[in-house]
């Protein structure tokens, strides 16, 4: 009898897994946004460097360093959110998964506007990476 395994990441929404994820030298971030008239799915790779974390968009290939302070802030934010589904009666929703195939955490919420709607982007500034426009170097 053969071993059957899934290609889907194993998600365990607890503090122990969250700590494992942020202790890895590299991991993935998956972000889905959807609403009445839009749907987007973005994937990023994160690699620990001496001066921070290199965040790279898998779609555009753009990358830059995110400070360790901002990644620690993201971890603190997610500690209170992982495993929850916050639905506020709004028309836009966001799903985020952070980790690897074997250790991942996720969080889903709906948002109308305000800090919750932009918290992940404010910490990672990923809109800049997914923009198709070229930026001056």
C-alpha positions as CSV (number, residue, x, y, z in Angstrom):
1,X,0.0,0.0,0.0
2,X,1.4,3.4,-1.0
3,X,1.6,6.6,0.9
4,X,-0.8,9.3,-0.3
5,X,0.2,12.9,0.3
6,X,-1.4,16.1,-0.6
7,X,0.2,19.0,-2.5
8,X,-1.7,21.4,-0.2
9,X,0.3,23.0,2.6
10,X,-0.3,21.6,6.1
11,X,-1.9,24.4,8.1
12,X,-1.7,24.3,11.9
13,X,-2.9,27.6,13.3
14,X,-1.1,27.8,16.6
15,X,1.7,29.8,18.1
16,X,4.2,27.0,17.9
17,X,3.7,26.7,14.1
18,X,3.8,30.5,13.7
19,X,7.2,30.5,15.5
20,X,8.5,27.7,13.3
21,X,7.5,29.6,10.2
22,X,9.2,32.8,11.2
23,X,12.3,30.8,12.3
24,X,12.7,29.3,8.8
25,X,15.4,30.7,6.5
26,X,12.9,30.8,3.7
27,X,9.1,30.5,3.3
28,X,6.2,31.5,1.2
29,X,3.4,34.1,1.5
30,X,0.2,33.6,-0.4
31,X,-2.4,36.4,-0.5
32,X,-5.8,36.3,-2.0
33,X,-8.1,39.3,-2.3
34,X,-11.6,39.1,-3.7
35,X,-14.7,41.3,-3.8
36,X,-17.7,42.0,-6.0
37,X,-15.7,43.1,-9.1
38,X,-12.2,41.8,-8.5
39,X,-10.1,38.8,-7.5
40,X,-6.4,38.6,-7.2
41,X,-3.9,36.0,-6.0
42,X,-0.3,36.8,-5.2
43,X,2.6,34.6,-4.2
44,X,5.8,35.7,-2.7
45,X,9.0,34.0,-1.5
46,X,10.7,35.2,1.6
47,X,14.4,34.6,2.4
48,X,16.2,35.6,5.6
49,X,19.2,37.7,4.9
50,X,21.7,39.4,7.3
51,X,20.0,42.8,6.9
52,X,16.3,41.6,6.8
53,X,14.0,39.4,4.7
54,X,14.2,39.4,0.9
55,X,10.6,39.5,-0.3
56,X,10.1,38.6,-4.0
57,X,6.9,38.5,-6.1
58,X,6.7,35.2,-8.0
59,X,4.7,36.9,-10.7
60,X,6.7,40.0,-11.4
61,X,10.1,38.9,-10.1
62,X,10.5,42.2,-8.3
63,X,12.1,42.0,-4.8
64,X,13.4,44.1,-1.9
65,X,14.4,43.8,1.7
66,X,11.8,44.0,4.5
67,X,13.2,44.9,7.8
68,X,13.3,42.4,10.7
69,X,11.3,44.9,12.7
70,X,8.5,44.9,10.2
71,X,8.5,41.0,9.9
72,X,8.3,40.9,13.8
73,X,5.4,43.2,13.6
74,X,3.7,41.0,11.1
75,X,4.3,38.0,13.3
76,X,2.8,39.8,16.3
77,X,-0.2,40.8,14.2
78,X,-0.8,37.3,13.0
79,X,-0.4,35.8,16.5
80,X,-3.8,37.4,17.4
81,X,-5.4,36.5,14.1
82,X,-4.3,33.0,12.9
83,X,-7.0,30.4,12.7
84,X,-9.8,33.0,12.8
85,X,-12.2,34.0,10.2
86,X,-13.3,37.5,10.8
87,X,-16.4,38.4,8.8
88,X,-17.6,42.0,9.2
89,X,-20.4,42.0,6.7
90,X,-18.2,43.7,4.0
91,X,-17.9,42.8,0.4
92,X,-14.1,42.5,0.2
93,X,-12.2,39.5,1.7
94,X,-8.6,38.7,2.2
95,X,-6.9,35.3,2.8
96,X,-3.2,35.0,3.8
97,X,-1.1,31.9,4.2
98,X,2.5,32.1,5.5
99,X,4.8,29.1,5.6
100,X,6.0,26.1,3.7
101,X,4.5,22.9,2.6
102,X,5.0,21.3,6.0
103,X,4.5,24.3,8.4
104,X,1.9,27.0,7.5
105,X,-0.5,29.3,9.3
106,X,-3.4,31.2,7.7
107,X,-5.9,33.9,8.3
108,X,-9.0,35.1,6.5
109,X,-11.1,38.2,7.0
110,X,-13.5,40.6,5.3
111,X,-12.9,44.3,5.4
112,X,-14.5,47.4,4.3
113,X,-11.7,49.9,4.8
114,X,-9.3,51.1,7.4
115,X,-6.3,49.5,9.1
116,X,-7.3,45.9,8.8
117,X,-7.8,46.2,5.0
118,X,-4.2,47.4,4.5
119,X,-2.3,46.0,7.5
120,X,-0.4,43.3,5.6
121,X,0.5,45.6,2.7
122,X,1.5,48.4,5.2
123,X,4.0,46.0,6.8
124,X,5.3,44.3,3.6
125,X,4.5,47.1,1.0
126,X,3.8,44.3,-1.5
127,X,1.6,46.4,-3.8
128,X,4.9,47.9,-5.1
129,X,6.2,44.4,-5.9
130,X,3.1,43.3,-7.8
131,X,2.8,46.5,-9.8
132,X,3.5,45.9,-13.5
133,X,4.9,49.5,-13.8
134,X,8.7,49.8,-13.8
135,X,10.2,51.8,-11.0
136,X,13.2,54.0,-11.2
137,X,16.4,52.4,-9.7
